Amino acid sequence: MRVPYETMKETFREILVHHGFDENDADTAATIFADNSLDGVYTHGLNRFPRIIGEVDKGAINPRLKAEPVMRAGAFERWNGHRGFGPINATAAMNRAMELASEYTVGVVALGNNNHWLRGGTYGLQAARKGFAAICWSNTTGNMPPWGGKQARIGNNPLVMAVPRKNGMHFVLDVAMSEFSYGKLEQYRLRGEKLPFIGGYDEDGNLTDDPGAIEKSRRVLPIGYHKGSGLSIALDLIASMLSQGNTVGDVTSFGTETGLTQVMIAFDPELLGDRDATDEIITKILDYTATSTPAVEGRPVLYPGEHSYMTRQDNLKNGIPVIDEVWQKVLDLSAHC
C-alpha cells in the first residue's frame, strides 16, 4: 500500500495539533515525519510516529517546551532543550547555526538536554537546502559495547555531514557509529530479512546477521571495529564539553533515552569563495567517484544522499510505501481528533 505524501503529512499535522502542538510546530514536525518516510527512512517517519504520540500522552515529551540559548560567545552558542520535542529544538538550533555562519562563516550551536532528534540527516539536509554545508551529531543512551567490552557503555552516536549542490542532489552522509543503527535493525526485522553482513552478537556471544538477535543482546558492532568505538567516545566527549550537558552515561542512567546532547555546525560557502566554483569542485569529486566499476553489475556506485534523492522522487510520484497495520494505527489516532 502507498500513501500520497501530502495525505500523510496532513494526517500527522492534525494528530499533532490534537495532542498539544501549536500550529507552526505541528506543521514542522509533520513535515519531518513525512519527509523521513518520503526519503525511505520509515523507521524514523511513519513507523516511529505512533510511539512518539504515546510519549507525548505519557508526558515524557512536552511539545510546549522550547530550546533557548544559555550562553553566547561569538560564533558559538550553548542551548538548553528543556527536554522538549527533539526535532523542533534541533531544527531551531540548526537554523541558528546557519544565522551565525552567515555572520562568522561558521556557526556552532551545542544543544543540551534535548530529546531524540529522530533522523539526523534531517538537519544536514535542512542546511544543504539553504546552501550551507553542515556537520552535526547526537549522543544516545548506552547501546553499544566499547571495543573489547561486553556491556553497552557507549552510544552509536549518529554523525551527519552535508554539502549543498546547486542541482538539489545534495551530499548527505548520515551514519551511526554502529554497523547498523537500531532503526535499521528494526527495518530488516519487520521485513523478515537477514542483514547483508554481520552486524553484532546474539545473546550467546556469537556473531550474527540476525537483526532480532542483535536487538535482544544490545551488542551491535561499531563501524570499523576499534575505530568506530573510539570515534563514538570522541563525539560524546566533544558534545558534552561544548554543551555542558548529559553524557552517554548520564542518559543511560535515566532509564529512557531523553536529555540528549546534540551539536550543530554550519558553514556558509558564500563567504568562502565563488559558489559556482565550489559547486564545480563538488561535482568533480562526486562524478569521479562514480566512475568506479560497480562491484555488482547493474548496481551503480552512489554517493551518500543520492539513493535518498532517488527514493524521494519515486515516493513523490507513486506514494509512500507503508506497513498497513502501522498506517492503520495512525488513522485510528486521526479518528479521535
N, C-alpha and C positions, 0 to 999 in steps of 0.2 A: 504494500500500500504506500502511496505517495501523497503528501500534503503540500499544497502551494505555500510558498514562503510567507506571503502576506497573511494568509489564513492562520498559519502557526504563530506568527508574530502578534497579530491582533488578539488571538486567544490567550497567549501568555500575558499580554498587556492588561486585559480585562481581569484576569485572575489576580495579578499583582496589585492592581488598584483595590480590588476587593479585600486583599489581605494587608492593607495598610500602607502601600507605596503611594507617594504623591504622583501626579500625572507625569511630570517630567522624568522622575526616576523610574517609573513603571515603563515608560517608553524606552529609556536607555537600557534597562535590564532586559526587557522583552527582545530588544534588538540583539543584545549579546547572546542570549539563549538561542534565538532563531539563527543568528549568523554562525554560531558554533556548529549547529546541525547542518546549515547550508554548506559549510566547508567540509562536512564529513566527520566532524568531531562530535558524534552523537552522545558520547558518554558525558560530555560537559555542556550539552544542549538539552534536547528533549528528555533524554534518559535521566538527567540529573534534576530536572525541573520539579517533579512531584516531591522528591526528597527535600529540596530547598524550601518548598512551601511548608512541608512538615516541620522544618527547623524554625521557620517564622512562627508557625502556630504554637510551637512549644516555648517560644520566647528566646531561643538560642540566637536568633538573628533579629535585631530591631531595625527595621527599614527606615526609621526616622532619625537614627543616629548617623552623623556625618563626620568625616575626617576633617581635621583642622590643623593648621601649622602651629608648632610649639617653639620652633627655633628657626631663625633665618641668618644666613651668612653668605652674602653674595649669590653665587650660582647654586648654592646648596640650601635645602630646606628639610627640616625634620617635622613629620606629621604624626598625629595620634589618630588612629582609625576608630577608636571607641567601640570596636567590635561591631560596627555596623555592617551593612551588606557589602561584602568584599568587592565585587565587580564595580559597584558605583564609586566606592572610595578609590579603587585602583585607577579607574577612568579619570577621576578628578586629579589624581596625583600625576598621571602621565600628561594630562593637559597642562598642568602647572610646570612640569619639567620642560615641555615644549616652549612655554612662555619664557622661562628662564633662558633656554637655549637661544631664543630669538634675540635676547639681550646680551648674553655672555658667550655665545657659540655652543656652549654645553650647559645643560641644566640637570640637576640631580635632586630627586625627592626620595627620602627614606621614610617609608610608611610603616610605622609600628602599630601593634595592637589591632590589626585588621583581621577580617575573616577570609576564608578561601576565595581566591580570585577567579575560580573556575579554570578557564583555558588561558594560559599565559600568552599564547600567540595573539590573543585579542589586542593586547596593549602594544605589541610590536607592530601589528597591522594598523592600529589606530594612529601611530606615529607616522608610519610609511605613507598612509593615505594623505597625510598633511605635508608630505615632503621631508620628513625628518628621519634620520637614522636613529636607532634605539638599541639599548641593552637593558634588560630588566630581569629580575629573578625574585623568587619567593622561597622562604624556608617552609618546612612542613613539620608534621609530627614525626617522631622517630619511626620510620617504616622500612629501614634498610640496615643490615649489619655493616659496620665498618670492615674494611678488608682484613681478614684474619680472625674476625669475630663471629659469633653465632647470634647474639641478641641484637635487635634493632636499636641502634644508638645514634644514627644519623638519618637525615631526611633525603628523599630523592629529589631534592630542591630543584624545581624546573628553571631552566635558563633560556632566555629568549634573546635573539639578535635579529634585527630587521634593517633592511636597506631599501630605500624607495627607488622606484623606476618610473620613468615618465609614461610608459605604456600601461601602467596599472598592474603589471605582473610582478609584484614586489617580492623580494627575497625575505622570507621569514623562517628563521630556524627556531624551533620550539622543542626543546629536549629535556626530559627528566634525567637525573643522574643515575637512574636505573636503566637496564637494557629495555625494559618495558615498564611504562607507568602503570599504576593500578587501574586507571581508566582504560588503558589498552588491554590489560589482562581481562577486565570485565567484558570488554567488547568481544574478544576472542571466545570467552566462555559462553556468552549469550548466543553466539553464532554456532556453538558446539564444535569449535575448531581448536586444533593444537597450535602452539606458537610456531613460527617459521624456523626458529632455532632456540637453543637452551636459554631460559630466562631466569632461572633461580633454582631453589631447592624445595623438595617436598618435606613433610614433617619428619621423615626418617633420615634426612640429610643427603638425599640423592639428588643429583642434578636432573632437571626435568623440563619438558616443553609443555607440561600440563598447566594451563593458566589457573584453574581452580585449585590445584595442589599448592601453587605458589601463593595464592591469596590466603590460603589457610596457614601456611608456615610463616608468612610475612618475611621470607628470606629471598628477596629479589637480588639479582646480580647487579652490581654497579657497572656502568659503562666503562670499558677499558680496565675492568678489574680494580687494581690498586689506584689507578689514575682517577677513575670516577669517584672512588671513595675519598681521595684527597681533595678533589675539586668540590665535592659536596661539603666537606668541612670548611673549606676556604670560603665558599659562598655564605655559609651560616656565620662565620666569623666576621666577614665584612659587613653583611646586612645588619647583624646585631650591634656591631660597633657604630655604624652610621645612625641607626635608629634609636640606639639605647633601649631596644625593645626585647621581645622574648626570643630566646634561643630555641633550637630544636628540642633540647632537654626540657625547657620550660613548657613549651607547647605540649610535649608528651605528658607531662605531669598533670595537665588539665583534664586528661581523660577524654577529650574531644578536640578535634582539630580547629581551634579558634585562637585568636590573639596572635596571628602570624605576622612575620616581618617581610616586607617587600621593598625592593629598590627599583626606581625608575630613572633611567639616564637617557637623555635625548641630545642629539647633535643636530645643528642646523647647517646642512651643506651649503645653503645660500650664502653663509658668511665665510665659507672656506674656499670658495672659488666658483668658476663658471659652472652653472648647473648642467648645461649641455655637455661640457667636457667630462663632468663627473659621471653623467649617465652613460657616456660613451665608454668610460673605464669599466663601469659595472657590467655593461652588455658584453664587452670584450672578454671579461673573465668568465661570465656565465656561458657564453657561446663556445669558448674554448673548452670548458669543462664538458660540455655536451658532445664534443667530438670523440670522446672515448667510445670505443666499440662496446655495445651492450653485452653484458655477460650472459643475458638471456635474450635470444633472438625475438624481435618484435616488442621488446620492453625497453623503451628509450631511457637514457640517462637523464634524470630530472634534478633540478636544484631545489633546495628547501623552499617550500611555498608554492612551487609550480603545480604539484598534484592537487593541493587545496584549491588553487585557482581553477583548474580544470573541473574539479568536483563541484565547485561553486556555480560554474556556468551550466553544467548539466542539471543540477538541482533547481536552478532558477527556471530553466526551460521545462523540466519534466516533473517538478515537485520533489520534496524532500522524503527519502525513504524513512519509514517509521516502523517500529515494532508495534503491532496492533494493540497489544494489551497496555503498553506504555501510553500510547496516544489516547486510549480509552480512559486511563486514569486522569489525563489532563482534561478530557471532555467532561468527566464526572466532576472535576473541580470547577469547571466553567459553568456547569448546570446549576451550581449553588450561588453563582454571582447575582 
